[in-house]
Amino acid sequence: MDLTAGVLRAVAARPHVLLVATPGGTAARLAAERRLRLGDLPLARTPAEADILLVAGPDRPGLRPAVDRLWEHLPAPRARAHAATPDAIGPALDRCRTDLTRPSRAHAGHSSDGNGNGNGARTGDHRNHDVDHHGGHGGMEMPAGLPMAGTGPDRDGLELDQLHVALGPFLIDWPTGLTVRLTLQGDVIQRAELEEPAEQLGDGGDVPFWAEPWALAAEGERIGTGQAARRRAAAHLDSLGRLLAVAGWAGEATTARRLRDALLDGVPGAALRPGVRRFARRVGRSRTLYWLTRGLGPLAGSRARAAGVGGPAARADGDVPARYRTWLADVVRDVDRLAETAPLPADEEGPRGRPAGGEWPSAALARLLPDLLEGAELAAARLIVASLDPDPDELAAAARGVTARD
């Protein structure tokens, strides 16, 4: 028996997939997540765990270097594919699994685009480059690439070591394409800066997936209230899945995503209601989740509205628990409204609020992040971001000059 061939067949039978969604690629990401879950294919949390790198969504030239860095740190055997649309997800995964069984390609690391074209790539080390570290003192580094901390005054005026860290543009359960640069002293964020997404994306102007019913209604198309409620509830469950995954509650994150997919599949409200209410009770009443997140990222409603933020983040008028409980209440309410056929009212908000000033609402959410992150511990940063969950599709559309109608 050829031992190498046997190992490759075993890897190809159940490969770990590192899923990267590009801004504007929500529909493709959802199709990929569904395909992986139904096929019992595990999602990799880091490049070192992955056998396949699957990029879902439109090509974003400015993000190619970051995708290439992820690819370099996948260990062999490995395969890579780009699926721009939902229909391309299945064929892309099938090609990758086939490539993994071919010793010459798997060890070289085969890369293919959504049309099946491929090229080799080199194998790098196994460090996770989702988080980019920079030395705090003129880029000085210690051996093995570890950053050396510089010094600077902390928030109390003391002179302490500083470390500069970038979160994004690719992290698991993170708004893809978003990059926040942090200055740390100890584990406390002293300064946070949002990197301008316009430099990363490129041309194009598709309507954001989650906001589509409201965009179509603004164009004069008749959209039913229940149709919009279905999309909004699915969007909130998608956000809850991310937050719960970041919090370490994998079981309920999976439940949120299953309910999200059921909504998008058109399952009637009567069939969904019991499961949605059980989920809302478990998550909303969880003392562990509350104690883990209480006091993080407080955002008064008046401050949110002054910054141009509406929707659940403004109505929650509080911290991370206030925001996820607002999502849960909205999901329960919307599932009760799925059968409504009246036209969507002009003043009814989308998942992240209504457009304002020609911008999609996620643009204002993203601008709030630096202020909410400063003073928080690094371990809390991703929970705060997940509780606001700015939509990468909306950020991409805003960055590329797509007009959102008020």
N, C-alpha and C positions, 0 to 999 in steps of 0.2 A: 504493500500500500504506500502511495506517495504521501508522506506526512504533511508536506507543505500544502498540497491540494486539499487534504482533509481538513486542515486548519482553516483554509480559505472558505471552503464550503460551510463550515460551522459558523464563521463570521457572517457570511452572506445570508445564512438562514435567519438570523435575528440580529442585524446590525444596530448599533447605537447611532442615532441620527442627531447631528447638531443642526438645528433649524434656525436659519437667519432670515427674517422677513425685512424687506426693504420698505421705506416709506411709500405709501400708495399700494402696498401689497397685502392689505388686510384680507381680501377675499382669497388670495392664494395661500396665505398663512392658515386661515381657517380650514381650507381644504386639506392642507398638509397635516395639521394637528388631528383632524378627523381620520385621515388615512392611517396615520401612525398609531392612533389609539385602537382603531378597529383591527388593524393588522398586528396588534400587540408588539409593535416595534418601539423600544425604549428611546426616550429623548435623552441625549447627552447633555450634561450640565456644563461641561468644559470641553475644549478641544482635545485634551488628553484622553477623555473617555470615548471619543467619537470614532466611528468607522466611516461615516458619510457626512459630508458637509452639503446641506441642501439650502440653497438660496431661493426664497420665494418672493415674487413680486417683480416690478419693473427694474431694469438696470439703472443704477444710479452711479454715474462715473466718479463722482467725488467720494463715494464709499468703497470703490474697488480696492484701494490700498488696505483698508481695514479688513475687508473680506479676505484678501490675499494673506494678511498676517495670521488670521485664524487658520487658513488652509495650511500654512507652513508648519503649524504646530499640531496638526493631526498626525499621530503615529501611523506607520504602515502596518498592515494593509489599509488602504483608504481609497475613497472615491468621492467625486464632487460633481454637482449638477446645479444648474440654474433653471428654475421653472417660473416663467413670467406670469402665467395665468393658472387658475385652478385646474383646468383640463390637462395642463402639462405636468402636474404633480405626480400622478401615477406612473406615466412613462419615464419620468426622470428618476424616480426611485427604482424602477425595474432596471434601467440601464446601469445605475450604480451597483445594484446587487449582482448583476451579471459581471460587471468589471471586477468586483471583489473576488470572483472565482477564478480570474485569470492572473496567474502569478506575475507575469511581466508587467501588467498594468497596475495590479494592486500594490506591488512593492514600489513601483515608481510613483504611484499616486496619480490616478487618472482624473482629469477634469473635463466635464462636458457642459455645454450650454443647453438651453431649452430646445435647440434644434438637433442635439445629438453630436455636435462637434466637440472634439476633445484635444487636450494637450497635456503633456506631463508636467509635474511640479516636484520640487525637491522636498525632502523631509527635513523638518527643523526639530528643535527641542520641544518639550511638552509643556512649557509654561503657558498659562492662560493670559492672553493679551487682550481680553475684554477690558481690563483695567490697565491704563497706561500710566506708568510712574515716571516722574521727572525729578531729577535732583534739585533740591531747593537752593543750592549755592552754585550758580553758573554751570549746571548740568554735571557736576562732579559725581562719579559713580564708584562704588566699591567693586571688587572683583565679583564675577558672575552676574553683573548687570544690576545689582541691588542699588537703589538710590541712597545717597548720603544726605541726611537731613541738614538744612541750614538753620539759622536762628532768626528770630524776629519777635517783636512785642506781641503778647497775646491780648485777648479782649480785656484783661485786667491791667495791661501795661507791663507785665513781666516779660523778660527776655527768655524765650523758650525755643527749643528745636522746632523747625517747620519742615513739612514734607508736602510736596505738590503732587496731587493725584487727579487723574481724569477718569470719570465714570462715563462709559459709552465710547463710541456710538453703538456697540453691540454688547449687550449683556442678556442673559436669560431673564425673561419676565421684566423687560425694560423697554421704554418707548424707543424703538429702533431709530437710529439717526440722531438722537438727542445726545449731546455731550455736555457735561457739567464739569468744570475744572475747579478742584477744591484745594484750599490751603489748610493743612492740618497741623495742629499742635497737640501731641499726644493723640487721643482719639476724638478730639473736638474739632469741628469744622469752624475755622476762623473766617474764611472767606470762600464764597462760591460765585463762579462766573459762568453764565450760559454762553456756549459757543454758538455763533450765528449759523443756523442750519442752511441758509441760502447758499453758502459756499460749498455744500456737500452734495446737492441734489441733482441739478440739471433741469432740462426742459420738460414740459408736459403740464397738464392741468386737470386731471380727473377729479370728479366729485368724490369727497371722502365717503368710504363705504357706509359708516355708521350714520352719517348725516344725509344720506341719499334721499329718504322720503321727504325731508324738509326742503332740500334743494329742488326736487321735482315739483313739490307743491308751489314753491316760489316761482317756478317757470310756468305755472298755470295748469299742471296736471292734477287730476283729481286723485288725492291720496286719502284713504280712509283713516279715521282715528285709530282703529284697531291695528291697521297695518303699521302705522308709525309706532304704536305702543309695543308691538312685537319686536321691531328693530331696536327700540330704546331699551327694552328689558334685556334683550340679547347682548347689547353693548355693555350694560351694567354688569351682567354676569361675566362677560369677558374681563372687565376690570376687576371684579371680585376674584376671579380665578388667578389673576396676576398677583393681587395683594396677598391672597391666602398662600400662594406658592412661595412668595418672598418671606412670609411669616413662618414658613415651615409646616403648614397644614396641608400636606399633599392630597390627602383623601378628599377633603372638602373642595380643594382647587379642582380636582377631577370632576366632582359633582357639579360645580358651577359650569364647567365647560360642557358637560353632557347636557345640562339644562339649556345652555346657550344654543347648542347644536339642534336640540329638539325644537326650540323656538324658530330657528332659521329654517328648519324642515317643514314648518307649518303645522306642527302638532296642535290640536285644539286646546283651548284654555282649560276645559273640564278635565282633560287627561293630565295636564301639566300642574294644575293647581295644588294637589296634595304634596307632590315632591318639592315644589317651589316653597310652599309654606313650611315644610319640615326643614328644608335647607335654611330658610330665613331664621327660623327659631334657633337652630343649632348654632349658627354663626353669630346671630345678634345677641344671644344670651351667653356666649362663651366667656367665662371669666378669665381663662388663660389668654385668649386673644385680646380682651380688653386690657388686662394688666400689662401685656407686652407692648401695647400701642398707645396707652392713655398718655395724654399730655404732649404727644409728638405733633409737630407742625400745626400749632393752633392758628386758626384763620377766622377772624371775626367776619360776619356777614357784611358789615359796613365797609370793612377794609377790602374785602373781595370785590364788592360792587364798585368801589372807588377805583379799583385797578382794572375795571372792565370785565370782571369775572362774574358769570351768572351760573344758572343751573345748580346741580347738587352741591357743588363746592361752596357756593354762596348761601344756599338754603341751610346747609348743615350747621353753619355758624359755630365752628368748634374745631376739635382736633381730629386725628385719624379715626378713632372710633365713631365720632359724630358723622364723618363722611361715609364710612362703610355702612353704617346703620341707615343713612339716608338712601344709599343705593339699594339696600335690602327692602326698605319700605316702598321705594319706587317700583322695584321688580314685582312685588306682591300686588301693588295697585295696577300695574300695567297688564299683568296676566289676567286680572279680572276684567280687563277692557278689550280683550282680543277680538271679541265678536262685534264691537261697535263699528258701524258702517258710515256714520256721519262724516262729512269732509273734515279734514284736519284743520283746526282753528289756526288762524294766522299767528296768534300769540303763544302757541304751545311750543315749548322748548325742546330741543334735541337732547341727546345724552349728556352733552357737556355745556348746554345752554344755547342761547341764540347768538348768531353772528352780530358783531357790533363794529362800527367804524370800518366796514369793508373787510373785516378779518373773521376767520373761523374762531370759535371760542377757545380752542386749545392754545392759540398764540398768547392770549392773556394768562392762561394757566401756567404756561412755561415761563413767562416773565416773572411770575411770583416765586418760582422755585428758589432762586438764590437767597432771598430774604428768609424764607422758611427753613432753609438748610443751615444758615449761619447760626452757630451756637449749639447745633445738635451734634450728637455723637455720630461717628461714621456709620456705626451699625444701624442707626435709625434712618439714614439718608434714603435708602431704597424703599423703606416703608412709607416715608413721607411722599416720595415721588409716585409710588404705586397708588397712594390714596387720592392723588389728584389725577393721575393717569392721562396726561395730555396725549391726544391722538396723533400718531406719526403721520397719518394721511392728511389731517388738518394742518399740521405743521409744514408738511411738504407743499401743500397747496398754497398756504399763506406765503411761504418762502419764495415760491415761484410766481407770485403775483396773481393768483387766481382770486377773483372777487367773490366774496361771500355776501349775499344780499341780507340787509337788515330786515 
